[in-house]
Amino acid sequence: MSAPPDRLDSAPDLTDSPFPGKWRFVETALAERDRSHRRRHLPDLNPLDAIHVRRQTPQGERTLLNFSANDYLGLAKHPEVIAKAVDYTQRYGTGATASRLVAGSFEIHRALEVQLATALGKEAALLFGTGFQANATILPTLLDRDALVLCDRLIHNSLIQGIRSSGARFVRYPHNDLDALERQLQRHQDKRYSRVMIVSETVFSMDGDRSDVSALVDLSDRYGAILYLDDAHALGVLGPGGMGLAAQQPGVDIVVGTFGKSCGASGAFVACSAVVRDYLVNFCPGVIYTTALPPGIVGAVTAAIGLFPTLEDVRKQLLGEADWLRIQLEAFGYATAGSTSQIVPAIVGPEDETLSLAQHLEAQGCLATAIRPPTVAAGTSRLRFALSACHGRSHLEQLVSALKMARRGPQDRESGT
Ligand SMILES: Cc1ncc(COP(=O)(O)O)c(C=O)c1O
């Protein structure tokens, strides 16, 4: 029997390049992903309403109950949000046509920034194309190679990208361990850093637990550090008027919020002092060298932020359902990672088990994507249930009974007992 062909050598080059092997690094990296069963794909689906999607599954094309979207308030299909997106698109066009600094800064951008700054209790706000763009470009603009950053171990990749590209020294403290953070602040107190920054999230995206904002404010005050908080997952759901856990907290220097979650749109903002906003307008490449947010998005976000104060009961119900789901999951023996928000993880552990549980749920009509390394630490693979205010108890019961069936094992499932 002849030896199997060397996959890399026999694979056709990805280009017509006269230099064979020019793209071999791509093949090698993807082959490694295949080997470790971690190759990522972009699954197609069609959203039907706030919580249902249609997609191709091994059982054919099916409608699934979606537990993987971040549209926490169900606003992506809210009539007022859509109407304002259409209205602004008709009045101002489909695109902003230029950077804010050239010819793309419309009155509606400014009005949304004033609306956000007021609702957060800050002097100013500044819009960004996405949350990733905001974190990846604001941080290096505020830091330099002589700065020190102390950040929570579980912060989002966009924050890490921003910190890394600044060249600043950075230390990750154990998740939510503010004693460890204080020890780091003390240890570095007498060193000559250009500045010290603390970076955290308010609600952590993969665990659904919260940081202690008041304690972070206290520490940053006592040690003269800049406090930078990403409020992406609290905005719309928690805090005064649903404006997030960093809202009305004067001690938080920099607040980043995103529009791709509770606002049902896309884009992001930073809320800060007027002088920091001015500094970012002058020095932040993510503001200067990019086209402004499209008018339709500005319309959708303007409407969504306007709706937030009216949705107190909706938030209460959403958080109550999340409590109920956590109780059910814990009764099945799943750890829920200290979650106290609408993001409810069920920690499974091994990657293969997590994948097969996700597949089982899909067969039962529930979409809950398996979250695995490198997104989360090895051994903590999980299903991340992102609840929406549009999930009623019957939807959660469907999820729980599908999980219960998985817990009973394949033989019991087959015999229907
Ligand atoms: C905490 C956090 N910050 C920032 C982002 C990036 O936001 P965007 O999706 O707008 O790029 C995310 C996205 O998942 C996030 O979870």
PDBQT file of the ligand as one rigid body, heavy atoms in Angstrom, charges set to zero:
ROOT
HETATM    1  C1  LIG A 501     -17.085  42.895  25.911  1.00  0.00    +0.000 C 
HETATM    2  C2  LIG A 501     -17.084  43.136  24.441  1.00  0.00    +0.000 A 
HETATM    3  N1  LIG A 501     -16.487  44.242  23.976  1.00  0.00    +0.000 NA
HETATM    4  C3  LIG A 501     -16.443  44.510  22.669  1.00  0.00    +0.000 A 
HETATM    5  C4  LIG A 501     -17.015  43.674  21.747  1.00  0.00    +0.000 A 
HETATM    6  C5  LIG A 501     -16.932  43.991  20.285  1.00  0.00    +0.000 C 
HETATM    7  O1  LIG A 501     -18.069  44.656  19.877  1.00  0.00    +0.000 OA
HETATM    8  P1  LIG A 501     -18.514  44.665  18.356  1.00  0.00    +0.000 P 
HETATM    9  O2  LIG A 501     -19.265  43.401  18.129  1.00  0.00    +0.000 OA
HETATM   10  O3  LIG A 501     -19.348  45.896  18.223  1.00  0.00    +0.000 OA
HETATM   11  O4  LIG A 501     -17.277  44.735  17.533  1.00  0.00    +0.000 OA
HETATM   12  C6  LIG A 501     -17.667  42.534  22.186  1.00  0.00    +0.000 A 
HETATM   13  C7  LIG A 501     -18.310  41.651  21.182  1.00  0.00    +0.000 C 
HETATM   14  O5  LIG A 501     -18.673  40.569  21.320  1.00  0.00    +0.000 OA
HETATM   15  C8  LIG A 501     -17.697  42.240  23.565  1.00  0.00    +0.000 A 
HETATM   16  O6  LIG A 501     -18.275  41.141  24.024  1.00  0.00    +0.000 OA
ENDROOT
TORSDOF 0
